[in-house]
Amino acid sequence: MKQKTKLQAIEVLKQILQALHEERFSDVTLIVDESKIENLEEFLEFVVKNHFESVDEYGVFVDDYDFEQMTFYEYDDGSGFEIEYEMTSDSDPSGMILQLEFLYLDNDSLKCIFANIDPQ
């Protein structure tokens, strides 16, 4: 995977985390191209209000030497990749994994699909 592609995906992830941090749930529906979750806005509000004190923005320092926050999984067929990002709250791992899928498009861009927020 090209570094440029990773940076594009991370930028989308940053925007989503910023919107969740500020509890702008409807904005997430504008950031992603598609969602596997029906009623994404309601789902996000429920998850954030019931599982987080506050969702940390991207890049918040976590004082845990064994903590791997983001993992990329490339699809074997070359159609795209998935990001699993362990969300944090107040600089502590939350045990909740944000899953995003990215598909390669012909014009060198990415299609972002919101897959889920799942307990680890």
VEXKOLMAR-487903 format. One record per residue: residue in one letter; x, y, z of N, C-alpha, C, CB in turn. Coordinates in steps of 0.1 Angstrom, whole numbers, plus 5000, padded with zeros to 4 digits. Atoms other than C-alpha are relative to their C-alpha. Glycine has a CB too. Example, Ala and Ser with C-alpha at 12.3 -4.5 7.8 and 13.67 -1.06 7.14 Angstrom:
2
A500949885000512349555078500950125000499050005012;S499149895000513749895071499250115008500450054986;
***
This chain:
120
M500849885000500050005000500950125000499050005012;K499249885001501350344991499850095012499650084987;Q500149914989502150595018498950114998501450075002;K501149905003499850855001498649945003500150044985;T501350074998496950605003499849995015500049864994;K500250004986497550555040499750135006501349945007;L500349874995497650925046498650054997501050104994;Q501449965003494350975028499049935010499749954985;A500950074991492750705050500150065014500349855000;I499849944986494250855082499350135001501550015003;E500749875000492851195072498549985002500250084987;V501450034998489351045070499749965014499549894990;L500150044986489850875103500150115010501149895003;K499949884991490951205119498750085000501150094995;Q501349925001487751375106498949935008499650024986;I501050084993485551095120500250025015500049854996;L499749994986487251105154499750145005501449965003;Q500349864996487051485156498550025001500650104989;A501549994999483251465148499549935012499449954987;L500550074988482751205175500450075013500649855000;H499549934988484851395200499150125003501450054998;E500849884998482651705194498549965000500250104989;E501450055000479451485193499250054988499350035013;R500749965012478651595158499749874992500950104992;F500250135006477251255148499550004986499049925009;S500549995014475451365117501250034990498950114999;D498849975009478851485103500649884995501050095007;V499350125004480151135102499349944987499949895011;T500750055012477451045077500450084987498550015002;L499549925012478851325054501549974997499950155004;I498650035002482451215059500249864992500849995013;V499950135006481950845049499150004987499649895009;D500850025012480650735015498949915001500949964988;E501050114998478650445028500149955014500249894989;S500050064987477750265060499449875000499350105010;K500750144998477049905069499050005012501149905003;I500949994989475150035099498850084996500850075012;E501249925003471550145094499950105011498749915000;N500249894990470750475112501450035007498949965010;L498749974995474450555116500150105011501050034989;E500049894990473850875134499549965014499150124995;E500550054987471750715161500949895006498649934997;F499150104995474150425164501250075007500549914988;L498949934994477050665170499750075013500650104989;E500449934988475250865195499849905012498650084998;F500250114990474250545214501449955005499249894995;V498750064996477850405214500850105008500849964987;V499249904993479550735224499450035014500050134992;K500649974987477050815252500049895010498650054998;N500150114991477050465266501449935003499149904995;H498750074999480750365262501250095002500249914988;F498949914999482850675265499650125009500450064986;E500149874993483350965289500150114989501250025011;S499849915012484651145258500949924990500750145004;V499250065010486051015225501250094998499249984987;D498849925003489651125221500250024985501349935006;E499749975014490751295189501249914996500350154999;Y498950085005493351125167501350065005500050014984;G498749954995496851145181500250025014500450124992;V499949984985496151165218500949905005498649995007;F499050094994499051015237499449905010501150095008;V500550114991498350685254501349945007499349894992;D498850054992500850585282499949855002500150085013;D500050154999500950215274500949954990498549944998;Y499050045010504050075258499649894991501349975008;D500450125008502249765245498750034993499849895010;F501249975007499349955229500250034986499450135007;E500049975014498949935192498650044996500449874992;Q501349945002496150165182499449984986500250155002;M500550015014495850125144500749894993500250134993;T499550115008496149825122499450014986499749865006;F500550005014495849815084500049854995500950094990;Y500150135005494649495067499750024985498949915007;E500249995014495049485029499249884995501350014992;Y500850115005492549275010500849924990498750054993;D499250095009494048974991499750024986499749855004;D500449985014492149064959500550144995498549994998;G499449875004493849414959498950114998500749984987;S501149905002490449594960500050115010498749935000;G500049904990491249794991500649955013498650055002;F499550034987491949765028499150045011501450065002;E500849964988490449795063501050065010499349875005;I499349954989491549995092499349965013500250165000;E500650024987490949885128500750105009500149855005;Y499449894992491550175152499449985014499750144994;E500550014986491250125190499850145005501049925009;M500449874995489450425203500550025014498550034998;T499649974986490550595235499150115005501550065000;S500849904993488850805261500850055012498649945005;D499249944990490751035284501449945000499449995014;S498750055002494050895270500149855004501050085007;D499950144996493150535280499349924989499349985014;P500750095009492250245257498649975005500849874998;S501450024996488450205256499549864998499250104991;G500550135003488249855243499150004988499449935012;M501049995011486149975214500850024987499050125002;I499249995013487449925178499150064989500549864996;L500649945012486450155150500549934988500350164999;Q499650075012486449965117499550084988499449865001;L500349935012486550145084500649914988500750145000;E499550075013486849985049500350114990499049904995;F499749915011488450165020500249924987501350085003;L499950075013488050054984500750104990498649964995;Y499349925010490250174956499150034989501349934995;L500849965011488550374929500950034988499150135003;D499249995012489650414893500850144999499149994988;N499449875001490550784897501050035011498950115000;D498949994990493250714924499450065013501150094995;S500649954988490850804952499449875008498950104998;L500550114991489250594980498550025003500850005013;K501450004995485650504989500149955014499149914991;C499950044986485250495027498649945004500350125009;I501250064995482750255042500149985015499849864993;F500150024985481850275079499549865003499150115007;A500450144998481849915090499449985014501249914999;N500550024987481349925128500950065011499949855003;I499249984988482450015163499749885009499750145007;D500250134994482949685181500849995013500449894991;P499150034988484149585216501149914996499249945012;Q498850095003487549425215499949875006501350075004;
***
